[in-house]
Amino acid sequence: MSLKLLSTSMLMAFASHAAANDIHDALSNSTAYADFNLRYESVDQDNALKDASSLTLRTWLGFSTGSVNGFSFTAEVEDSRIVMGQDEFTVGPTGFNVGEYSVIADPETTELDQAYIQYKNDNFTARVGRQVITLDDHRFVGHVAWRQDKQTFDAVSAKYAVNKELELFYSYLYKRNRIFAEAADLDSKDHILHATYKSKVGKFVAYAYLLEVDNDTSNALDTYGVSYDGKMQGDSINWAYGAEFATQSSESGSAETAVDFDASYFNAYLGATMSGITAKIDYEVLGSDDGLYGFATPLATLHKFNGFADLFLATPTQGLQDVKLSLSGKAAGGKWLLAYHDYSADESTAEVDDLGSEINAQYTTTFAHKYRFGIKYAAYDAGDIKVDTNRFWMWVGTRF
């Protein structure tokens, strides 16, 4: 009995010592970072609202431990502050200057941006807690990090690499932490399913996004889709091309108040790069259901699509067709972009057909190896709906 007790005590002491060493190694291999982004934004719209302007500083402070038997922990705090009293803008969901100025969606906030436990081995990764989730080009699921308060999710997620070609991803989202601080966060019961297959001829993706807001009402937004992206190198021109198609059903209410809509999504693009200049044409259609409902992507990084002026963050009920022509390249150590959008309704009516056009320009660069600088402009010329809008941004940031 004494020998057994001694053996057990020695094993427990050794295990405790080994665990202590593992924790020490994990903390020794931890990383911390700080990221700052100071941005000026102005908005001039042809309506009764006052022109808006803001100067805000966004700060991220993050910490990730090393791994213990595949487990690690990450936490990130985010803060956004108005600088030098430049607060002439409206953030509707937070109640800030409601109805006075044009919208600049950068509320003052301090919040826990990420906090998750991760398990990872050679081909499997799982996370539990508040986290960033992005898929593909952010068209359906993104972090909206363009805004000063980025979008994260309270979720359980898992990614499994079946082999070098096939990767599977699943996540259950139980809260959407949106870009308006806590004022517009939504409890949810969302299922995200995503599969990627990489082959010699390109990348194939299939997905199902089954979304539901957890608000004690009957609602569902289900989207199923597939996409393909390919590349081809020529003697003097490199080509990029792809297409995507999705169907969506939206259901809300019950019994006599039940409403059910169906819409589809289509995108196709072709790009050519020669002598460092890329010319690209995109054709995107967010469909309509008889002019009563427009295809929706509520988890997307919407600023990236349908123009920098942010006039189509919500799809019109008539749907949206967007023909985009763009040129991009490098100059003076940075990257530049010029784009033109032509918008029209997917299902036209006598009153709504032409949805306007827009010109976008952007230049970004880094300097002194650690600092980033950017400038961006959007000019929207209204059609049958919306109003003429000009937006301008200038920002500088760094990361430690």
C-alpha positions as CSV (number, residue, x, y, z in Angstrom):
1,M,0.0,0.0,0.0
2,S,2.8,2.4,0.9
3,L,4.6,1.6,-2.4
4,K,1.4,2.3,-4.3
5,L,0.8,5.6,-2.5
6,L,4.4,6.6,-3.2
7,S,4.2,5.6,-6.8
8,T,0.9,7.5,-7.2
9,S,2.4,10.6,-5.5
10,M,5.4,10.5,-7.7
11,L,3.3,10.2,-10.9
12,M,1.1,13.2,-9.8
13,A,4.1,15.3,-9.0
14,F,5.7,14.4,-12.3
15,A,2.4,15.2,-14.2
16,S,2.0,18.5,-12.3
17,H,5.7,19.3,-13.1
18,A,5.1,18.4,-16.8
19,A,1.9,20.5,-16.9
20,A,3.7,23.4,-15.3
21,N,6.4,23.2,-17.8
22,D,3.9,23.1,-20.7
23,I,2.1,26.1,-19.4
24,H,5.5,27.9,-18.9
25,D,6.5,27.1,-22.5
26,A,3.1,28.2,-23.8
27,L,3.4,31.6,-22.0
28,S,7.0,31.9,-23.1
29,N,5.9,31.4,-26.7
30,S,3.0,33.9,-26.4
31,T,2.7,36.9,-28.7
32,A,1.1,40.3,-28.1
33,Y,0.3,43.0,-30.5
34,A,-1.1,46.5,-30.8
35,D,-2.7,47.9,-34.0
36,F,-3.7,51.6,-34.4
37,N,-5.7,53.2,-37.2
38,L,-6.4,56.9,-37.4
39,R,-9.0,57.8,-40.1
40,Y,-10.7,60.9,-41.4
41,E,-13.9,60.4,-43.3
42,S,-16.3,62.9,-44.9
43,V,-19.7,62.5,-46.5
44,D,-21.5,65.0,-48.8
45,Q,-25.1,64.0,-49.8
46,D,-27.7,65.8,-51.9
47,N,-30.4,65.7,-49.2
48,A,-31.6,67.5,-46.1
49,L,-28.9,66.0,-43.8
50,K,-25.9,68.0,-42.9
51,D,-22.6,67.0,-44.4
52,A,-20.7,64.6,-42.1
53,S,-17.1,64.4,-41.0
54,S,-15.2,62.3,-38.5
55,L,-11.8,61.7,-37.1
56,T,-11.5,58.5,-35.2
57,L,-8.7,56.4,-33.7
58,R,-9.2,52.6,-33.6
59,T,-7.0,50.5,-31.3
60,W,-6.6,46.7,-31.1
61,L,-4.7,45.1,-28.3
62,G,-4.3,41.4,-28.7
63,F,-2.6,38.4,-27.0
64,S,-2.2,34.8,-28.1
65,T,-0.6,32.1,-26.0
66,G,1.6,29.3,-27.3
67,S,0.2,25.8,-27.7
68,V,-0.2,23.2,-24.9
69,N,-1.0,19.8,-26.4
70,G,-2.6,21.6,-29.3
71,F,-4.6,24.1,-27.2
72,S,-4.1,27.9,-27.1
73,F,-6.0,31.0,-26.1
74,T,-6.4,34.3,-28.0
75,A,-7.9,37.6,-26.7
76,E,-8.3,41.0,-28.3
77,V,-9.8,44.2,-27.0
78,E,-10.9,46.9,-29.4
79,D,-11.4,50.6,-28.7
80,S,-12.6,53.4,-31.1
81,R,-12.5,57.1,-30.0
82,I,-13.5,60.4,-31.6
83,V,-10.3,62.6,-31.9
84,M,-10.2,66.4,-31.6
85,G,-13.9,66.7,-31.3
86,Q,-14.5,65.7,-35.0
87,D,-18.0,64.2,-34.3
88,E,-20.3,65.6,-36.9
89,F,-21.8,62.4,-38.1
90,T,-24.7,60.0,-37.3
91,V,-24.6,56.5,-36.1
92,G,-28.3,55.6,-36.0
93,P,-28.3,52.2,-34.1
94,T,-26.4,53.8,-31.2
95,G,-28.6,56.9,-31.1
96,F,-25.7,59.2,-31.9
97,N,-26.8,62.4,-33.6
98,V,-29.8,60.7,-35.1
99,G,-31.3,62.4,-38.2
100,E,-28.8,65.3,-38.1
101,Y,-25.8,64.2,-40.3
102,S,-25.1,61.7,-43.0
103,V,-24.0,58.3,-41.6
104,I,-20.5,57.3,-40.8
105,A,-20.7,53.9,-39.1
106,D,-17.9,54.3,-36.5
107,P,-19.3,54.6,-33.0
108,E,-17.2,55.2,-29.9
109,T,-16.8,51.9,-28.2
110,T,-14.6,49.7,-26.0
111,E,-15.3,46.0,-26.2
112,L,-13.9,42.5,-26.1
113,D,-13.4,41.8,-29.8
114,Q,-12.1,38.3,-29.6
115,A,-11.7,35.7,-26.9
116,Y,-11.5,32.1,-27.9
117,I,-9.9,28.7,-27.1
118,Q,-8.4,26.9,-30.0
119,Y,-7.4,23.3,-30.6
120,K,-5.1,22.6,-33.6
121,N,-3.3,19.6,-35.0
122,D,-1.9,18.8,-38.5
123,N,-5.3,18.8,-40.3
124,F,-7.9,19.9,-37.8
125,T,-8.6,23.3,-36.1
126,A,-11.5,24.1,-33.7
127,R,-12.4,27.3,-31.9
128,V,-14.9,28.1,-29.2
129,G,-15.7,31.7,-28.2
130,R,-15.7,35.1,-29.8
131,Q,-13.8,35.1,-33.1
132,V,-13.3,36.5,-36.5
133,I,-14.7,34.3,-39.4
134,T,-14.1,35.1,-43.0
135,L,-14.9,32.9,-46.0
136,D,-13.8,33.3,-49.6
137,D,-13.9,37.0,-50.7
138,H,-16.2,38.0,-47.8
139,R,-19.3,38.2,-50.0
140,F,-21.3,36.1,-47.6
141,V,-19.2,36.0,-44.4
142,G,-16.7,38.6,-43.4
143,H,-15.2,40.7,-40.6
144,V,-16.1,44.2,-42.0
145,A,-12.6,45.3,-40.7
146,W,-12.9,48.4,-43.0
147,R,-15.0,50.0,-40.2
148,Q,-13.3,50.9,-36.9
149,D,-15.5,48.4,-35.0
150,K,-15.1,45.1,-36.9
151,Q,-17.6,42.3,-37.0
152,T,-17.0,39.1,-35.0
153,F,-19.1,36.2,-33.9
154,D,-19.7,34.2,-30.8
155,A,-19.4,30.8,-32.3
156,V,-18.2,27.2,-32.3
157,S,-16.2,26.5,-35.5
158,A,-14.2,23.6,-36.9
159,K,-12.0,23.3,-40.0
160,Y,-10.8,19.9,-41.3
161,A,-8.4,19.4,-44.2
162,V,-9.4,16.0,-45.6
163,N,-6.3,16.2,-47.9
164,K,-4.3,18.7,-49.8
165,E,-7.2,19.4,-52.1
166,L,-10.3,19.3,-49.9
167,E,-11.1,21.4,-46.9
168,L,-14.4,21.4,-44.9
169,F,-15.6,24.1,-42.5
170,Y,-18.5,24.3,-40.2
171,S,-19.6,27.0,-37.6
172,Y,-22.5,27.5,-35.4
173,L,-23.0,31.2,-34.6
174,Y,-24.9,32.1,-31.5
175,K,-24.3,35.9,-31.6
176,R,-23.4,38.4,-34.3
177,N,-21.3,41.2,-32.9
178,R,-21.8,43.8,-35.6
179,I,-20.1,47.1,-36.4
180,F,-22.3,49.3,-34.2
181,A,-20.8,48.4,-30.8
182,E,-23.3,46.5,-28.7
183,A,-26.3,48.5,-29.8
184,A,-27.1,46.4,-32.9
185,D,-25.6,43.0,-31.9
186,L,-27.9,40.1,-32.6
187,D,-28.4,36.7,-30.9
188,S,-28.6,34.1,-33.6
189,K,-28.9,30.4,-34.5
190,D,-26.8,30.4,-37.6
191,H,-25.3,27.4,-39.3
192,I,-22.3,28.0,-41.7
193,L,-21.2,25.1,-43.9
194,H,-18.5,25.5,-46.5
195,A,-16.4,23.2,-48.6
196,T,-13.3,24.1,-50.8
197,Y,-11.8,21.9,-53.4
198,K,-8.5,23.0,-55.1
199,S,-7.6,21.3,-58.4
200,K,-5.2,21.9,-61.3
201,V,-8.0,23.8,-63.1
202,G,-9.0,26.1,-60.3
203,K,-10.8,26.3,-57.0
204,F,-14.4,25.0,-56.4
205,V,-16.5,26.0,-53.5
206,A,-19.9,24.8,-52.2
207,Y,-21.7,26.4,-49.3
208,A,-24.9,26.6,-47.3
209,Y,-25.6,29.5,-45.0
210,L,-28.6,28.8,-42.8
211,L,-29.3,32.0,-40.8
212,E,-31.8,32.7,-38.1
213,V,-32.1,35.7,-35.7
214,D,-32.9,34.4,-32.2
215,N,-35.6,36.9,-31.3
216,D,-38.6,34.7,-30.4
217,T,-40.1,35.1,-33.9
218,S,-40.3,32.8,-36.8
219,N,-37.6,33.7,-39.4
220,A,-35.1,32.0,-41.6
221,L,-32.7,33.1,-44.4
222,D,-31.2,30.1,-46.2
223,T,-28.6,30.4,-49.0
224,Y,-27.1,27.6,-51.0
225,G,-24.4,28.2,-53.6
226,V,-21.4,27.2,-55.6
227,S,-18.5,29.1,-57.1
228,Y,-15.4,28.6,-59.3
229,D,-12.2,30.6,-59.6
230,G,-9.4,29.9,-62.1
231,K,-6.2,31.4,-63.4
232,M,-4.2,31.0,-66.6
233,Q,-0.7,32.3,-67.4
234,G,0.0,33.4,-71.0
235,D,3.2,34.6,-72.7
236,S,2.4,38.3,-71.9
237,I,-1.0,38.2,-70.2
238,N,-2.1,36.5,-67.1
239,W,-5.8,35.7,-66.9
240,A,-8.2,35.3,-63.9
241,Y,-11.8,34.3,-64.2
242,G,-14.6,32.9,-62.2
243,A,-18.4,32.5,-61.6
244,E,-20.7,32.0,-58.7
245,F,-24.4,31.1,-58.3
246,A,-26.6,30.9,-55.3
247,T,-30.3,30.6,-54.4
248,Q,-31.9,32.1,-51.3
249,S,-35.2,31.7,-49.4
250,S,-36.4,34.1,-46.8
251,E,-39.2,33.2,-44.4
252,S,-40.7,35.2,-41.6
253,G,-43.9,35.2,-39.6
254,S,-46.3,32.3,-39.2
255,A,-49.9,31.3,-40.0
256,E,-51.7,34.2,-41.6
257,T,-48.7,36.6,-41.3
258,A,-46.2,34.2,-43.0
259,V,-44.1,35.8,-45.7
260,D,-41.9,33.7,-48.1
261,F,-39.5,35.1,-50.7
262,D,-37.1,33.5,-53.1
263,A,-34.2,35.2,-55.0
264,S,-31.0,34.2,-56.7
265,Y,-27.4,35.5,-56.9
266,F,-25.0,35.4,-59.9
267,N,-21.5,36.8,-60.4
268,A,-19.0,36.4,-63.2
269,Y,-15.7,38.1,-63.7
270,L,-12.7,38.2,-66.1
271,G,-9.4,39.9,-65.4
272,A,-6.2,40.3,-67.4
273,T,-2.8,41.4,-66.1
274,M,-0.2,42.8,-68.4
275,S,2.9,44.8,-67.6
276,G,1.8,45.1,-64.0
277,I,-1.7,46.6,-64.8
278,T,-4.8,44.5,-64.2
279,A,-8.0,45.2,-66.1
280,K,-11.1,43.5,-64.8
281,I,-14.8,43.3,-65.5
282,D,-17.3,42.0,-62.9
283,Y,-21.0,41.4,-63.5
284,E,-23.0,40.8,-60.3
285,V,-26.7,40.3,-59.9
286,L,-28.5,40.3,-56.5
287,G,-31.9,39.1,-57.6
288,S,-35.4,40.1,-56.8
289,D,-38.7,38.3,-56.1
290,D,-41.2,40.2,-58.1
291,G,-39.9,43.6,-56.9
292,L,-40.8,42.8,-53.3
293,Y,-37.6,41.3,-51.9
294,G,-33.8,41.7,-52.7
295,F,-31.2,39.0,-52.2
296,A,-29.5,39.6,-48.8
297,T,-26.0,39.0,-47.4
298,P,-26.2,40.2,-43.8
299,L,-22.9,38.7,-42.7
300,A,-20.8,40.1,-45.5
301,T,-18.1,42.7,-45.7
302,L,-20.5,44.9,-47.7
303,H,-18.2,47.8,-48.2
304,K,-16.1,45.7,-50.5
305,F,-19.0,45.3,-53.0
306,N,-21.3,47.5,-55.0
307,G,-19.3,50.7,-54.5
308,F,-17.3,52.4,-51.8
309,A,-20.1,55.0,-51.3
310,D,-22.1,52.3,-49.4
311,L,-25.4,53.1,-51.0
312,F,-26.3,49.5,-51.5
313,L,-25.5,47.9,-48.2
314,A,-29.1,46.7,-48.3
315,T,-30.2,45.3,-51.6
316,P,-33.2,47.2,-53.1
317,T,-36.4,45.2,-53.3
318,Q,-36.1,45.5,-57.1
319,G,-32.8,43.7,-56.9
320,L,-29.4,45.0,-58.1
321,Q,-27.3,44.5,-61.2
322,D,-23.8,45.9,-60.9
323,V,-21.5,46.1,-63.9
324,K,-18.0,47.0,-62.6
325,L,-15.0,48.0,-64.7
326,S,-11.7,48.4,-62.9
327,L,-8.0,49.1,-63.4
328,S,-5.4,48.4,-60.7
329,G,-1.6,48.4,-60.4
330,K,1.4,49.6,-58.4
331,A,3.0,53.0,-58.3
332,A,5.4,54.9,-56.0
333,G,5.7,51.9,-53.7
334,G,2.0,51.5,-53.2
335,K,-1.1,50.1,-54.9
336,W,-3.8,52.0,-56.8
337,L,-7.3,51.2,-58.0
338,L,-9.8,52.9,-60.3
339,A,-13.3,51.5,-60.7
340,Y,-16.6,52.4,-62.4
341,H,-20.0,50.9,-61.4
342,D,-23.1,51.0,-63.5
343,Y,-26.2,50.0,-61.4
344,S,-29.6,48.9,-62.6
345,A,-32.6,47.1,-61.1
346,D,-32.9,43.3,-61.6
347,E,-36.7,43.6,-61.9
348,S,-37.5,47.0,-63.2
349,T,-40.7,48.9,-62.6
350,A,-42.1,52.0,-64.2
351,E,-40.6,54.0,-61.4
352,V,-37.4,52.2,-60.7
353,D,-35.0,51.0,-63.4
354,D,-31.8,53.1,-63.4
355,L,-30.0,52.8,-60.0
356,G,-27.2,55.2,-60.9
357,S,-23.5,54.9,-61.3
358,E,-20.4,55.4,-59.3
359,I,-16.7,56.2,-59.6
360,N,-14.2,54.8,-57.0
361,A,-10.5,55.6,-56.5
362,Q,-8.0,54.3,-54.0
363,Y,-4.3,54.4,-53.2
364,T,-2.6,52.6,-50.3
365,T,1.1,52.3,-49.4
366,T,3.5,51.6,-46.5
367,F,6.3,53.8,-45.4
368,A,9.2,53.5,-42.9
369,H,8.5,49.7,-43.1
370,K,6.0,49.9,-40.2
371,Y,3.4,52.4,-41.2
372,R,0.4,52.3,-43.6
373,F,-1.2,55.1,-45.4
374,G,-4.3,55.2,-47.6
375,I,-6.6,57.6,-49.4
376,K,-9.9,56.8,-51.0
377,Y,-12.8,58.6,-52.8
378,A,-16.2,57.6,-54.0
379,A,-18.6,59.6,-56.2
380,Y,-22.1,58.3,-56.7
381,D,-24.5,59.7,-59.3
382,A,-28.1,58.9,-58.4
383,G,-30.6,57.3,-60.6
384,D,-34.3,56.6,-59.9
385,I,-33.6,56.1,-56.2
386,K,-30.9,57.2,-53.6
387,V,-29.2,60.6,-53.8
388,D,-25.9,62.0,-55.2
389,T,-23.2,61.1,-52.7
390,N,-19.5,61.9,-52.3
391,R,-17.3,60.2,-49.7
392,F,-13.6,60.7,-48.9
393,W,-11.2,58.9,-46.6
394,M,-7.6,59.4,-45.5
395,W,-6.0,57.2,-42.9
396,V,-2.7,56.2,-41.3
397,G,-1.9,53.2,-39.1
398,T,0.7,50.9,-37.7
399,R,1.1,47.6,-35.9
400,F,3.5,46.6,-33.1
